[in-house]
Amino acid sequence: MTDEKVFDPGLQPERTLLAWQRTVLSLAVAGVLAARFAAPQIGLPAAVLGLISAALSIAAYVGVRYRYRRAHTGLRAAATLHSLSAWPLAALAGSTFTLGIVAAVYALGVAGE
């Protein structure tokens, strides 16, 4: 009896999806916490940047879910991956960048006191 599976059943796409989900959700929480803790020191810009960071993280989450569905469908149908966009990675990088700006401004504000 031969098994006609078109890709390895090792669940690599699922593990990759879970890793991405943990990363983007952690970064979204970090953005919200940065907005919460830096807003009293810095004011409205910290809150805006923290929320932008969280929003970019959520956008990356949606993009990662879409990428997983597309990869899973491609592997099931033809055992090949379709070309996938890197915009979730760009959203994650933007989220990290804005979170870094909030942290740097907060650190400079606390050091200046």
PyMOL commands that set and color helices and strands:
alter all, ss='L'
color gray80, all
select helices_A, chain A and resi 12-42+44-78+87-111
alter helices_A, ss='H'
color red, helices_A
deselect
rebuild
show_as cartoon
